[in-house]
Amino acid sequence: MHTYLVTGANRGIGLELCRQLVERGDEVFAACRATSPELEALDVTVFEGVDVGDDDSMNKFSLEVDGMDMDVIINNAGVLYSDNLDSIDMDQVRSQVEINTMGPLRVATLLRENLDSGGKFVIVSSLMGSMSDNGSGGHYGYRLSKAGANAVGVSLARDLAAKEISVGIFHPGMVATAMTGGRGISVEESVKGLLERIGELNLENSGTFLHQNGESLGW
Ligand SMILES: NC(=O)c1ccc[n+]([C@@H]2O[C@H](COP(=O)([O-])OP(=O)(O)OC[C@H]3O[C@@H](n4cnc5c(N)ncnc54)[C@H](OP(=O)(O)O)[C@@H]3O)[C@@H](O)[C@H]2O)c1
């Protein structure tokens, strides 16, 4: 039995992470801005008011969990605003950076002491953050925010290695959640793969970018 922190736990991939972790007997700290009936139905400890894009909220949360040991921190919370060259909204670009890029960075700076040697720090990133995979353009804010999240993950992998904490940067696949309008593979399939990748995460493969199906992804 291990202890997991999941951000963005109230719905989508985060909710399913909580469900599968509880089902297999792990302890879950479920962090969210606002809880949901589906999350309340699970045997997890819910922390509300946890906005990964907000310094004050995260400072407050870090005090709430001060001294609580965690084995795995999963940075799942994220937001996507679709844009193209004609429709870019700079406030939405900034918001995606605050949440998708600086969110995991805030969590790392504030909560890394909750992880001990052997701990794991996971970023649910996106293939949309890959330069080499970008064959279709657009999605400026989301792409740059997830590319930034990947950069955060690689630096963390280097910096946390001395403390024997490994860092996983994972693409969940295109998953049928609110974010995709219900298009893609099921959350069950995606999360099964994500948990397999987290299980395999170690100091040797720390800082690599993987699809939940195990495929290695290009930056
Ligand atoms: N679905 C896909 O195909 C796909 C593909 C690649 C990557 N991803 C990534 O997977 C992760 C989960 O996405 P999803 O598909 O489950 O999306 P989703 O159904 O839209 O859920 C997003 C989750 O993030 C939370 N969130 C958003 N902004 C937040 C903030 N500022 N602070 C805390 N929580 C916040 C949401 O909480 P609220 O209810 O409070 O908004 C919700 O729990 C994201 O990082 C996303 O970028 C998804």
The ligand as a Gaussian input file, in Angstrom:
#p B3LYP/6-31G(d) Opt

LIG

0 1
 N       -8.022000      14.067000     -22.251000
 C       -6.979000      13.997000     -23.057000
 O       -7.079000      13.521000     -24.214000
 C       -5.626000      14.480000     -22.613000
 C       -4.565000      14.349000     -23.508000
 C       -3.297000      14.773000     -23.119000
 C       -3.122000      15.282000     -21.855000
 N       -4.172000      15.418000     -21.002000
 C       -3.912000      15.973000     -19.681000
 O       -4.478000      15.145000     -18.701000
 C       -4.811000      15.914000     -17.555000
 C       -6.239000      15.625000     -17.139000
 O       -7.088000      16.016000     -18.209000
 P       -8.590000      15.471000     -18.385000
 O       -8.677000      14.943000     -19.752000
 O       -8.980000      14.642000     -17.228000
 O       -9.365000      16.871000     -18.367000
 P      -10.694000      17.326000     -17.642000
 O      -11.695000      16.246000     -17.628000
 O      -11.017000      18.638000     -18.256000
 O      -10.210000      17.538000     -16.117000
 C       -9.281000      18.533000     -15.820000
 C       -9.016000      18.468000     -14.329000
 O       -8.044000      19.476000     -14.010000
 C       -8.599000      20.290000     -12.982000
 N       -8.088000      21.647000     -13.030000
 C       -8.126000      22.539000     -14.037000
 N       -7.555000      23.697000     -13.665000
 C       -7.156000      23.516000     -12.381000
 C       -6.513000      24.338000     -11.429000
 N       -6.168000      25.610000     -11.712000
 N       -6.220000      23.825000     -10.212000
 C       -6.569000      22.556000      -9.898000
 N       -7.220000      21.734000     -10.746000
 C       -7.492000      22.224000     -11.966000
 C      -10.098000      20.262000     -13.221000
 O      -10.754000      20.706000     -12.070000
 P      -12.080000      21.672000     -12.130000
 O      -13.257000      20.748000     -12.160000
 O      -11.961000      22.479000     -10.880000
 O      -11.967000      22.498000     -13.383000
 C      -10.273000      18.782000     -13.511000
 O      -10.256000      18.047000     -12.317000
 C       -4.555000      17.366000     -17.939000
 O       -3.296000      17.783000     -17.455000
 C       -4.537000      17.324000     -19.449000
 O       -3.803000      18.385000     -20.023000
 C       -5.416000      15.019000     -21.354000

